[in-house]
Amino acid sequence: MNGAPLRLRPRLEEPLASLLRSSDFLHSLVDGLGSPLNVVLPDRMAENVEHFRSVYRRHHLAGQVYFAHKANRSSALVRRLAATDAGIDVASLSELQHALGSGFAPHRILATGPKDPEFQWLAALSKVTISIDGPGELEDLAALVRKHGLPRVPALLRLSGFEASGIKVRSRQSRFGSSVSALDHLLDAVERHRDTIEPTGVAYHLDTTSLDEKALALEGCLQAMDALRARGCHPRAIDVGGGFGVDYLADGAEWDRYTTELTHAVLGRRPALTWGGHGYGLRAENGTLRGALGLYPAHRPVSGAAYLDALLSRPAPALGGRPLGTLLLENLYDLYTEPGRALADQCGLSLARVLEVRRTDAGARLVRLAMTASDVSLEEHGVLMDPVLLSRDPRAVGGADEGPVGVYLTGSLCLEADLITRRTVYLPRLPQPGDLLAFANTAGYCMDFSATGAQQLPVARKVAVQRHADSWSWRLDEQYWPITPSGRHQA
């Protein structure tokens, strides 16, 4: 490869940074529990909740922060979250059962996503707030409540298809939620079923990082609340969903350089950066770059709680130009948020043992790991980050192999597609069998969201770790509860 190595170093904060410096401890965990192994840091999730709460306080808003459970299956993270004042967003019957069994009272649970009758029944029976996608789901829920004599269900009406008047901003099409253009039809259904449904507010779902689109949707929700009140309802909350994002990289300049060089490689102006010339959605046609970069924007300096702050500070042109947060406050509306990736930021890592290092006939270095691509689905979610090399022997030197060394990381399946990284990854030296590679910050969607049991290989085990001064303790994920050895609650 020409020029300096293209690094994409992960952003590491405490306590994750300290954990990665504890190489002996991490090696001992993998020795005892196998590779791959997922490690979660429950206490960091409680810190992330506080970051979001600080934004609520800054804008003088009440409401709830709901963790999007689908981002991670961990019992430890969910139980630690239950020990805070946060809520949880569940999207399946199993997630709802998990939340209830982990200590969440029903009033701290929000049920979203497509729902089968069993999921609807338990949510309604428990008086969990249910986010309703449209008239069809509302009719089904109302019929179920009547049939089984269930209590009136608190519900949010999820909306989509927002448009701005006079400004060329439009939220992208979504298969979730009811279009605001059909709001009157939805409210007609609400009125017919007021004996079964209590409309407590509205919500939106947008698959975008655009603040303009999010602000447009929030402005539309404020207007929809007026429409609800005009129908005699008493809504009190607006749910702005998730999508607050994570800044994965330590250096934004590295991201800019990599994406620039990737376009040059796709156009043939430099050697390939990826296995088989993979373009991550980009392609060359007659010397012209086509397609769209299918990668998560790994450098997002305005992300997480800071993104929420920026959204609430945006003016609402159709509502007098005042900040959106001010309008929520003036109307005494609660604010609901559903961060998943953002609450799991810096809350975990995935470990894999190096099994083999070899060269292809073309001279490429392959490092085979004791994991599959589904065990750490960074590439599937378009997140590009370098792993951290944890040597078995800290005195190891590579001689001629001293780095940085460019390698491809492959999985343990006999499939051409089982690539942990499609791109060339640069490590400080050539790994040796027995070393570990640590993939940082994988707790949000990249740890077990796509894991499978292919080849009858076990899905990665998960452990929860806690720091005690200069040492670490661990428990199996399912055995973790947020209490100290003395039995006192950890707030």
C-alpha positions as CSV (number, residue, x, y, z in Angstrom):
1,M,0.0,0.0,0.0
2,N,1.3,3.5,-0.9
3,G,1.6,6.2,1.8
4,A,1.1,6.0,5.5
5,P,-1.2,3.3,7.0
6,L,-4.8,4.2,7.1
7,R,-5.7,3.9,10.7
8,L,-9.2,4.1,12.3
9,R,-8.4,4.1,16.0
10,P,-11.4,3.7,18.4
11,R,-12.4,6.4,20.8
12,L,-11.7,5.0,24.3
13,E,-13.1,6.5,27.5
14,E,-13.1,5.3,31.1
15,P,-13.6,2.6,32.3
16,L,-13.3,0.9,28.9
17,A,-9.8,2.4,28.3
18,S,-8.6,1.0,31.7
19,L,-10.1,-2.4,30.9
20,L,-8.1,-2.6,27.7
21,R,-4.9,-1.9,29.6
22,S,-5.7,-4.9,31.8
23,S,-4.4,-7.5,29.2
24,D,-3.7,-10.3,31.7
25,F,-7.2,-10.0,33.1
26,L,-8.8,-10.2,29.7
27,H,-6.6,-13.1,28.6
28,S,-7.6,-15.0,31.8
29,L,-11.3,-14.4,31.0
30,V,-10.9,-15.9,27.5
31,D,-8.8,-18.7,28.8
32,G,-11.6,-19.7,31.2
33,L,-14.7,-18.8,29.1
34,G,-13.6,-19.3,25.5
35,S,-13.4,-17.2,22.3
36,P,-15.3,-15.2,21.3
37,L,-16.2,-13.5,24.5
38,N,-18.3,-10.3,25.1
39,V,-17.5,-8.1,28.1
40,V,-20.0,-5.5,29.3
41,L,-19.5,-2.6,31.7
42,P,-22.9,-2.0,33.4
43,D,-21.8,1.0,35.5
44,R,-20.9,3.0,32.3
45,M,-24.5,2.6,31.1
46,A,-25.7,4.4,34.3
47,E,-23.3,7.2,33.5
48,N,-24.7,7.5,30.0
49,V,-28.2,7.8,31.4
50,E,-27.0,10.8,33.5
51,H,-25.5,12.4,30.4
52,F,-29.0,12.4,28.8
53,R,-30.6,13.5,32.1
54,S,-28.3,16.5,32.2
55,V,-29.7,17.7,28.8
56,Y,-33.3,17.3,30.2
57,R,-32.3,19.5,33.1
58,R,-30.6,22.1,30.9
59,H,-33.9,22.5,29.0
60,H,-36.0,22.2,32.2
61,L,-37.9,19.2,30.8
62,A,-39.5,16.2,32.4
63,G,-39.9,12.9,30.8
64,Q,-38.2,9.5,30.4
65,V,-35.1,8.1,28.8
66,Y,-35.9,4.6,27.4
67,F,-33.1,2.3,26.5
68,A,-33.8,0.5,23.2
69,H,-33.4,-3.1,24.5
70,K,-32.8,-4.6,21.0
71,A,-29.4,-2.9,21.0
72,N,-28.1,-5.6,23.4
73,R,-29.4,-8.8,25.0
74,S,-27.3,-8.4,28.2
75,S,-29.1,-9.0,31.5
76,A,-26.4,-7.1,33.3
77,L,-26.9,-3.9,31.3
78,V,-30.7,-4.1,31.7
79,R,-30.5,-4.9,35.5
80,R,-28.1,-2.0,36.1
81,L,-30.4,0.2,34.1
82,A,-33.3,-0.8,36.3
83,A,-31.3,0.5,39.3
84,T,-31.4,4.0,37.7
85,D,-34.5,6.2,37.0
86,A,-34.4,5.3,33.3
87,G,-37.0,3.3,31.4
88,I,-36.7,0.6,28.7
89,D,-38.1,0.2,25.2
90,V,-39.0,-3.4,24.4
91,A,-39.9,-4.7,20.9
92,S,-40.9,-8.3,21.6
93,L,-42.6,-10.5,24.1
94,S,-39.3,-11.9,25.3
95,E,-37.8,-8.4,25.8
96,L,-40.9,-7.4,27.7
97,Q,-40.6,-10.5,30.0
98,H,-36.9,-9.8,30.4
99,A,-37.6,-6.2,31.4
100,L,-40.3,-7.1,33.9
101,G,-38.0,-9.8,35.4
102,S,-35.1,-7.5,35.7
103,G,-36.8,-5.0,37.9
104,F,-38.7,-2.6,35.7
105,A,-42.1,-1.6,36.8
106,P,-44.7,-1.3,33.9
107,H,-44.8,2.5,34.0
108,R,-41.1,2.5,33.1
109,I,-41.6,0.3,30.0
110,L,-42.5,1.3,26.5
111,A,-43.6,-1.3,23.9
112,T,-42.6,-0.5,20.3
113,G,-42.2,-2.2,17.0
114,P,-44.4,-4.9,15.3
115,K,-46.4,-6.7,17.9
116,D,-47.9,-10.2,17.9
117,P,-51.1,-10.9,20.0
118,E,-49.1,-12.4,22.9
119,F,-46.8,-9.3,23.1
120,Q,-49.9,-7.0,23.0
121,W,-51.7,-9.0,25.6
122,L,-48.9,-9.0,28.2
123,A,-48.2,-5.3,27.6
124,A,-51.8,-4.4,27.9
125,L,-52.4,-6.6,31.0
126,S,-49.3,-5.0,32.6
127,K,-50.4,-1.4,31.7
128,V,-47.2,-0.8,29.7
129,T,-47.4,2.2,27.4
130,I,-47.7,0.9,23.8
131,S,-46.5,2.8,20.7
132,I,-49.2,2.3,18.0
133,D,-48.1,2.2,14.4
134,G,-51.4,2.9,12.7
135,P,-55.2,2.3,12.6
136,G,-54.8,-1.4,11.9
137,E,-52.7,-2.0,15.1
138,L,-55.0,0.2,17.0
139,E,-58.1,-1.8,15.9
140,D,-56.3,-5.1,16.8
141,L,-55.3,-3.8,20.3
142,A,-58.8,-2.4,21.0
143,A,-60.4,-5.8,20.1
144,L,-57.9,-7.7,22.3
145,V,-58.6,-5.4,25.3
146,R,-62.3,-5.8,24.9
147,K,-62.1,-9.6,24.4
148,H,-60.0,-10.2,27.5
149,G,-61.5,-7.5,29.7
150,L,-58.1,-5.7,30.1
151,P,-57.6,-2.2,31.5
152,R,-57.5,0.8,29.3
153,V,-54.1,0.9,27.6
154,P,-51.8,4.0,27.6
155,A,-50.7,4.6,24.0
156,L,-48.5,6.7,21.9
157,L,-49.5,7.4,18.3
158,R,-46.4,6.9,16.1
159,L,-46.3,9.3,13.1
160,S,-44.2,9.6,9.9
161,G,-44.1,11.5,6.6
162,F,-43.6,15.0,7.9
163,E,-43.3,17.8,5.4
164,A,-42.3,21.5,5.9
165,S,-44.3,24.2,4.2
166,G,-42.2,26.5,2.0
167,I,-39.0,24.8,2.8
168,K,-37.4,21.8,0.9
169,V,-37.2,19.6,3.9
170,R,-39.0,16.3,4.1
171,S,-38.6,13.3,6.3
172,R,-37.6,10.2,4.4
173,Q,-40.1,7.5,3.8
174,S,-40.6,5.0,6.6
175,R,-42.5,1.8,6.8
176,F,-43.2,2.6,10.5
177,G,-45.8,4.9,11.8
178,S,-48.9,6.6,10.3
179,S,-48.4,9.5,7.8
180,V,-49.3,12.8,9.3
181,S,-51.4,13.4,6.2
182,A,-53.7,10.7,7.5
183,L,-53.8,11.9,11.1
184,D,-57.5,12.7,11.0
185,H,-58.3,9.1,10.0
186,L,-56.1,7.8,12.8
187,L,-57.8,10.2,15.3
188,D,-61.2,9.0,14.1
189,A,-60.1,5.4,15.2
190,V,-58.9,6.8,18.5
191,E,-62.3,8.3,19.2
192,R,-64.1,5.1,18.4
193,H,-61.9,3.2,20.9
194,R,-61.6,5.7,23.7
195,D,-63.0,3.0,26.1
196,T,-59.9,0.8,25.4
197,I,-57.1,3.2,24.4
198,E,-55.8,6.3,26.4
199,P,-53.8,8.4,23.9
200,T,-51.0,9.8,26.1
201,G,-49.0,11.4,23.3
202,V,-47.3,11.0,19.9
203,A,-44.0,9.7,18.6
204,Y,-42.0,9.5,15.5
205,H,-39.5,7.0,13.9
206,L,-36.9,8.2,11.5
207,D,-33.9,6.3,10.1
208,T,-31.7,9.3,9.7
209,T,-28.8,11.3,11.2
210,S,-30.2,14.6,9.9
211,L,-31.0,17.2,12.6
212,D,-33.1,19.0,10.0
213,E,-35.3,16.0,9.5
214,K,-35.6,15.3,13.2
215,A,-36.5,18.9,14.0
216,L,-39.1,18.8,11.3
217,A,-40.6,15.7,12.8
218,L,-40.7,17.1,16.3
219,E,-42.3,20.3,15.0
220,G,-44.9,18.1,13.3
221,C,-45.5,16.2,16.6
222,L,-46.2,19.4,18.4
223,Q,-48.8,20.2,15.9
224,A,-50.3,16.7,16.2
225,M,-50.6,17.2,20.0
226,D,-52.9,20.2,19.2
227,A,-55.0,18.0,17.0
228,L,-55.3,15.4,19.8
229,R,-56.4,18.1,22.3
230,A,-59.0,19.3,19.8
231,R,-60.5,15.9,19.9
232,G,-60.9,16.0,23.6
233,C,-57.8,14.0,24.5
234,H,-55.3,15.0,27.1
235,P,-51.8,14.1,25.7
236,R,-48.8,14.8,27.8
237,A,-45.7,13.3,26.0
238,I,-43.8,13.5,22.8
239,D,-41.4,10.6,21.9
240,V,-38.5,11.6,19.6
241,G,-37.2,8.0,19.3
242,G,-33.6,7.2,18.9
243,G,-30.8,7.8,16.4
244,F,-28.6,10.0,18.6
245,G,-25.5,8.1,17.4
246,V,-22.1,7.4,18.7
247,D,-18.7,8.9,17.9
248,Y,-16.7,5.7,17.4
249,L,-13.3,7.2,16.4
250,A,-10.5,8.9,18.3
251,D,-9.5,11.1,15.4
252,G,-12.0,12.5,12.9
253,A,-9.1,13.3,10.5
254,E,-8.5,9.6,10.2
255,W,-12.1,9.0,9.1
256,D,-11.9,11.8,6.5
257,R,-8.6,10.5,5.1
258,Y,-9.9,6.9,4.9
259,T,-13.2,7.8,3.1
260,T,-11.2,10.0,0.7
261,E,-8.7,7.3,-0.1
262,L,-11.5,4.7,-0.5
263,T,-13.0,6.8,-3.3
264,H,-9.6,7.0,-5.0
265,A,-9.2,3.2,-4.7
266,V,-12.7,2.6,-6.2
267,L,-11.8,4.8,-9.1
268,G,-8.5,2.9,-9.6
269,R,-6.3,5.9,-8.7
270,R,-4.5,4.0,-5.9
271,P,-4.2,0.3,-4.8
272,A,-7.3,-1.3,-3.3
273,L,-8.0,-0.9,0.4
274,T,-10.3,-3.8,0.7
275,W,-10.6,-7.6,0.0
276,G,-11.6,-8.1,-3.6
277,G,-11.9,-4.3,-4.2
278,H,-15.1,-4.1,-2.1
279,G,-16.4,-0.5,-2.3
280,Y,-18.8,-0.3,0.6
281,G,-21.5,0.8,-1.8
282,L,-19.3,2.8,-4.1
283,R,-18.4,1.7,-7.7
284,A,-16.8,3.2,-10.7
285,E,-18.5,3.5,-14.1
286,N,-16.5,4.9,-17.0
287,G,-14.2,6.7,-14.6
288,T,-17.1,8.2,-12.6
289,L,-17.9,7.4,-9.0
290,R,-21.4,6.0,-8.6
291,G,-23.5,4.6,-5.7
292,A,-23.6,5.8,-2.1
293,L,-21.2,5.1,0.8
294,G,-22.9,2.4,2.9
295,L,-21.1,3.1,6.1
296,Y,-22.1,4.4,9.5
297,P,-20.6,7.9,10.0
298,A,-18.1,6.6,12.5
299,H,-16.9,10.1,13.3
300,R,-19.8,12.0,14.8
301,P,-18.6,14.8,17.1
302,V,-22.2,15.8,17.8
303,S,-23.7,12.6,19.0
304,G,-25.5,11.0,22.0
305,A,-26.7,13.5,24.6
306,A,-25.1,16.4,22.7
307,Y,-27.2,15.5,19.6
308,L,-30.4,15.7,21.8
309,D,-29.2,19.1,23.1
310,A,-28.7,20.3,19.5
311,L,-32.2,19.0,18.5
312,L,-33.9,20.8,21.4
313,S,-32.1,24.0,20.6
314,R,-33.3,24.0,17.0
315,P,-35.9,26.7,16.1
316,A,-39.3,25.7,14.9
317,P,-40.1,28.0,11.9
318,A,-43.8,27.1,11.6
319,L,-44.3,27.7,15.4
320,G,-42.8,31.2,15.8
321,G,-39.2,30.3,15.4
322,R,-38.7,29.5,19.1
323,P,-36.5,26.5,20.1
324,L,-38.2,23.2,20.1
325,G,-37.2,22.5,23.8
326,T,-38.8,25.8,24.8
327,L,-42.1,24.8,23.0
328,L,-42.1,21.5,24.9
329,L,-41.6,23.3,28.1
330,E,-44.3,26.0,27.5
331,N,-46.8,23.2,26.7
332,L,-45.8,21.3,29.8
333,Y,-45.1,18.2,27.6
334,D,-42.9,15.4,28.8
335,L,-40.0,14.4,26.5
336,Y,-39.4,10.7,25.8
337,T,-36.3,9.5,24.1
338,E,-35.3,6.0,23.0
339,P,-31.5,5.8,22.7
340,G,-30.0,2.4,22.0
341,R,-26.5,2.8,20.6
342,A,-26.0,6.0,22.5
343,L,-26.8,4.5,25.9
344,A,-24.6,1.5,25.1
345,D,-21.6,3.8,24.1
346,Q,-18.4,2.6,25.8
347,C,-20.3,-0.2,27.6
348,G,-18.5,-3.2,26.2
349,L,-16.0,-5.0,24.0
350,S,-15.7,-8.2,22.1
351,L,-12.6,-10.5,22.4
352,A,-11.3,-13.0,19.9
353,R,-8.3,-15.3,20.1
354,V,-5.9,-15.4,17.1
355,L,-5.8,-18.9,15.7
356,E,-3.6,-18.6,12.6
357,V,-1.6,-16.1,10.6
358,R,-0.7,-16.8,7.0
359,R,-0.1,-15.2,3.6
360,T,-2.1,-15.7,0.4
361,D,-0.4,-16.4,-2.9
362,A,-0.8,-12.7,-3.7
363,G,1.0,-11.8,-0.5
364,A,-1.9,-10.6,1.6
365,R,-1.7,-11.4,5.3
366,L,-4.7,-13.2,6.8
367,V,-5.3,-13.4,10.5
368,R,-7.9,-16.1,11.4
369,L,-9.8,-15.5,14.6
370,A,-11.8,-17.8,16.9
371,M,-15.1,-16.0,16.0
372,T,-17.3,-15.4,13.0
373,A,-18.4,-12.2,11.3
374,S,-21.8,-12.5,13.0
375,D,-20.2,-12.5,16.5
376,V,-18.9,-8.9,16.0
377,S,-21.1,-7.4,13.3
378,L,-19.2,-4.2,12.9
379,E,-19.0,-4.5,9.2
380,E,-22.7,-5.6,8.8
381,H,-23.6,-2.3,10.6
382,G,-21.1,-0.3,8.5
383,V,-19.0,0.6,11.5
384,L,-15.2,0.7,10.7
385,M,-12.8,0.6,13.6
386,D,-9.4,-0.9,14.3
387,P,-9.3,-3.6,16.9
388,V,-6.8,-3.4,19.8
389,L,-4.0,-6.0,19.9
390,L,-3.5,-7.7,23.3
391,S,-0.4,-9.8,23.2
392,R,-0.2,-13.0,25.0
393,D,3.5,-12.2,25.7
394,P,3.8,-8.4,26.3
395,R,7.5,-8.7,25.6
396,A,6.8,-10.1,22.1
397,V,8.6,-8.3,19.3
398,G,7.9,-8.9,15.6
399,G,11.4,-8.2,14.2
400,A,10.8,-7.9,10.5
401,D,7.1,-8.0,11.3
402,E,7.2,-5.0,13.5
403,G,4.4,-2.7,12.5
404,P,2.3,-1.2,11.6
405,V,1.3,-4.3,9.6
406,G,-1.7,-4.5,7.3
407,V,-3.8,-7.6,7.6
408,Y,-7.3,-8.9,6.8
409,L,-9.2,-10.5,9.7
410,T,-11.1,-13.6,8.9
411,G,-13.6,-15.7,10.8
412,S,-13.7,-19.4,11.6
413,L,-16.3,-20.4,9.0
414,C,-15.3,-22.1,5.7
415,L,-17.1,-19.3,3.8
416,E,-15.5,-16.7,1.6
417,A,-17.9,-14.2,3.1
418,D,-16.8,-14.8,6.7
419,L,-14.6,-11.7,6.9
420,I,-14.4,-9.9,10.2
421,T,-13.0,-6.9,8.2
422,R,-13.3,-6.4,4.4
423,R,-10.8,-3.6,4.7
424,T,-7.1,-3.8,5.4
425,V,-6.6,-3.3,9.1
426,Y,-3.3,-2.0,10.5
427,L,-2.0,-3.4,13.7
428,P,1.1,-2.3,15.7
429,R,2.8,-5.7,14.9
430,L,1.9,-9.0,13.2
431,P,-0.3,-11.0,15.7
432,Q,0.7,-14.4,16.9
433,P,-1.5,-17.4,17.7
434,G,-2.8,-17.0,21.2
435,D,-2.9,-13.2,21.1
436,L,-6.2,-11.5,21.5
437,L,-7.9,-8.9,19.4
438,A,-10.3,-6.6,21.3
439,F,-13.0,-4.9,19.3
440,A,-14.0,-1.9,21.4
441,N,-17.4,-0.3,21.9
442,T,-19.4,-3.1,20.4
443,A,-22.2,-3.1,23.0
444,G,-24.6,-1.1,20.8
445,Y,-25.9,-3.5,18.1
446,C,-22.5,-4.9,17.1
447,M,-22.1,-7.5,20.0
448,D,-24.9,-10.0,19.7
449,F,-27.5,-8.5,17.4
450,S,-26.6,-10.8,14.5
451,A,-24.9,-13.7,16.3
452,T,-25.8,-17.2,15.1
453,G,-25.0,-20.8,16.0
454,A,-23.6,-21.8,12.6
455,Q,-21.5,-25.0,12.5
456,Q,-22.9,-25.7,16.0
457,L,-20.4,-23.2,17.3
458,P,-21.7,-21.6,20.6
459,V,-22.7,-18.0,20.6
460,A,-20.3,-15.8,22.5
461,R,-20.7,-15.9,26.2
462,K,-21.0,-12.6,28.0
463,V,-19.5,-11.4,31.3
464,A,-20.1,-8.2,33.3
465,V,-17.0,-6.5,34.8
466,Q,-16.7,-3.9,37.5
467,R,-13.6,-1.9,38.5
468,H,-12.5,-1.7,42.1
469,A,-9.6,0.8,42.5
470,D,-6.8,-0.9,40.5
471,S,-8.4,-4.3,40.0
472,W,-11.4,-5.8,38.2
473,S,-14.0,-8.3,39.2
474,W,-16.4,-10.3,36.9
475,R,-19.6,-12.3,36.9
476,L,-21.4,-14.1,34.2
477,D,-23.8,-11.8,32.6
478,E,-26.9,-13.7,33.8
479,Q,-25.6,-13.8,37.3
480,Y,-25.0,-10.0,37.6
481,W,-27.3,-8.0,39.9
482,P,-26.6,-4.3,40.7
483,I,-26.0,-4.8,44.4
484,T,-22.8,-4.5,46.4
485,P,-21.4,-7.5,48.4
486,S,-23.0,-5.9,51.5
487,G,-26.3,-6.0,49.8
488,R,-26.7,-2.3,49.4
489,H,-28.3,-0.9,46.2
490,Q,-25.9,0.7,43.8
491,A,-27.6,3.9,42.7
